[in-house]
Amino acid sequence: MTLNVSVFVALVAVVGVSCASASAAVDGDQDVSPASYARWLAHNTTYGVMSTISHINGFPFGNIFSFADGPVNKSTGHLYFYASPIDASMVDFQWSKKGSFTVTQEDTGTCALDPEDPTCARLVFSGTMRNCTEAEKPFAREALFTRHPEMKDWSPTTFHHFEFLTMDLVQVWMVNHYGGAAIIDPKDYYSATPQKGNTVALKTMKLHHE
């Protein structure tokens, strides 16, 4: 079959425009800083994977943890957890305080594509785990118990001795578009205003907690 040259040129033009439009639509507006996007994602997710180095075999170990960075109407960026010291990850932290915590935009219900696609953001916090101070505990309790009401029944006085914990961040790593990861300084992360941006996934889906 012979393709008319003018038809071929027209098809190339259409495909080019379509690809450019799709790329722009997926990437969305670039006026939201990585730190602001990371703050939005941290506040609108409710659980993630805590990664430690196992004290048993020295290999990486991942474990699901619920968390909150504040009540629904107050984002701080600080990660708060409620866990038992006999939990496997907490035992690992007794051996080494270093760890990472990973969250995914899939948890918010706003991903238009597969969770592994770069436009479905993933956020990795690296730092050291510690118990909350007495001054930090009231806010940690409010944040966790309002976002995860079941935790109220996890007693700190029984055999499990649940405790409030937080992670002191040394690095924030995020991918939320094609083109590579953003390395975010914790100071920039904490000072940023949470903003979700304007990608197609966020325009067409309803956010949790809004």
C-alpha positions in Angstrom: 0.0 0.0 0.0 1.3 3.5 -0.9 0.9 6.2 1.6 0.3 9.7 0.2 3.1 12.0 1.4 0.8 14.7 2.6 -1.3 12.2 4.6 1.9 10.9 6.2 3.0 14.4 7.2 -0.4 15.1 8.7 -0.3 11.8 10.7 3.2 12.7 12.0 2.0 16.1 13.1 -1.1 14.6 14.8 1.0 12.0 16.7 3.5 14.6 17.7 0.9 16.9 19.1 -0.8 14.0 20.9 2.5 12.9 22.5 3.4 16.4 23.6 -0.1 16.9 25.0 0.0 13.6 26.9 3.5 14.4 28.3 2.3 17.8 29.5 -0.9 16.3 31.0 1.0 13.6 32.9 3.7 15.9 34.2 1.1 18.6 35.0 2.1 22.1 36.1 5.6 22.4 37.4 4.9 25.2 39.8 4.8 22.9 42.8 8.1 22.4 44.4 9.3 18.8 45.3 9.2 19.8 49.0 5.6 21.0 48.8 4.5 17.9 46.9 6.3 15.7 49.4 4.6 17.4 52.3 1.2 16.9 50.6 1.9 13.2 50.1 3.1 12.7 53.6 -0.1 14.2 55.0 -2.5 12.4 52.7 -1.1 8.9 53.2 -1.8 6.8 56.2 0.6 3.9 56.1 3.9 2.8 54.5 6.7 0.3 54.6 9.3 0.7 57.4 12.7 -0.7 56.3 15.4 -1.8 58.7 18.4 -4.0 58.7 17.4 -7.3 60.3 19.1 -8.1 63.6 18.5 -11.8 62.7 20.3 -12.1 59.4 21.6 -8.7 58.4 19.4 -8.4 55.4 16.9 -5.5 54.6 13.5 -6.1 56.3 10.3 -4.3 55.4 7.2 -4.0 57.6 3.9 -2.2 57.3 3.4 0.7 59.7 0.6 3.2 60.1 1.6 6.7 60.8 0.5 10.4 60.8 2.2 13.7 60.4 -0.6 15.5 62.3 -4.4 15.6 62.5 -6.4 15.9 59.3 -6.4 19.8 59.5 -2.7 20.2 60.6 0.2 18.9 58.6 3.6 19.2 60.2 5.7 16.8 58.1 7.0 15.0 61.2 6.3 11.3 61.1 4.7 9.8 64.2 4.3 6.1 64.9 2.7 4.0 67.6 4.5 0.6 68.0 5.4 -2.1 70.5 9.1 -2.6 71.4 8.6 -6.3 70.7 7.6 -5.6 67.1 10.3 -7.0 64.7 11.2 -3.6 63.3 11.5 -2.1 66.7 13.8 -4.9 67.8 15.9 -4.0 64.7 16.0 -0.4 65.8 17.5 -1.5 69.1 20.4 -2.9 67.1 20.6 0.1 64.7 18.5 3.3 64.8 18.9 3.9 61.0 16.0 3.1 58.8 13.8 4.3 56.0 10.0 4.7 55.6 8.3 4.5 52.1 4.9 5.8 51.2 3.0 5.7 47.9 0.5 8.0 46.3 -1.6 4.8 45.6 -2.7 5.1 49.2 -4.5 8.3 48.4 -6.6 6.8 45.6 -5.3 9.5 43.2 -3.0 7.4 40.9 -4.3 7.2 37.3 -1.6 4.6 36.3 0.2 1.7 37.9 1.7 2.3 41.3 5.2 1.7 39.8 4.7 4.4 37.2 6.7 7.5 38.0 3.6 9.7 38.0 2.2 7.7 40.9 4.5 9.4 43.4 6.6 7.4 45.9 8.4 9.1 48.8 11.2 7.6 50.9 12.2 9.1 54.2 15.6 8.1 55.6 16.7 8.8 59.2 17.0 7.6 62.7 14.1 6.3 64.9 13.6 7.4 68.5 10.9 7.6 71.2 8.9 10.8 71.3 9.8 13.2 74.1 7.3 14.0 76.8 6.7 17.4 75.0 6.0 15.6 71.7 3.7 12.9 73.0 0.5 14.9 73.3 0.6 16.0 69.6 1.7 12.5 68.5 -1.2 11.0 70.4 -3.7 13.4 68.8 -2.3 12.9 65.3 -2.3 9.1 65.5 -5.5 8.5 67.5 -7.6 10.8 65.2 -6.2 9.4 62.0 -6.1 5.8 63.3 -8.9 5.5 65.9 -8.3 1.8 66.5 -4.9 2.7 68.1 -6.7 4.0 71.2 -7.3 0.3 72.1 -3.6 -0.6 71.8 -2.6 -0.3 75.5 0.8 1.1 76.6 0.4 -0.8 79.9 -0.1 -4.4 78.7 2.5 -6.8 77.6 3.1 -5.0 74.3 3.9 -1.6 75.9 3.0 0.5 72.8 5.1 3.7 72.5 5.0 6.9 70.5 8.0 7.2 68.1 9.2 9.5 65.5 12.0 9.6 62.8 14.6 12.3 62.7 15.1 12.8 59.0 18.4 13.0 57.2 17.0 12.8 53.6 13.8 12.8 51.7 13.8 11.1 48.3 10.8 11.4 45.9 9.8 10.4 42.4 6.5 12.0 41.1 7.2 12.4 37.4 9.3 11.2 34.6 12.9 12.3 34.6 14.4 11.2 37.9 14.2 11.6 41.6 14.3 14.7 43.7 16.5 14.7 46.8 14.9 17.0 49.3 16.8 18.6 52.3 14.8 18.0 55.5 14.9 21.7 56.2 13.2 22.5 52.9 10.7 19.7 53.5 9.7 20.9 56.9 9.4 24.6 55.8 7.3 23.8 52.7 3.6 24.3 52.4 1.8 21.1 51.4 0.5 21.4 47.8 -0.7 18.6 45.5 -0.1 20.1 42.1 -2.1 19.8 39.0 -1.4 16.4 37.4 -4.1 14.5 35.5 -4.3 11.9 38.3 -4.9 14.6 40.9 -7.4 16.5 38.8 -9.6 13.5 38.1 -9.6 11.7 41.4 -11.1 12.6 44.8 -8.5 13.0 47.6 -8.9 11.3 51.0 -9.3 13.6 53.9 -10.7 16.5 51.9 
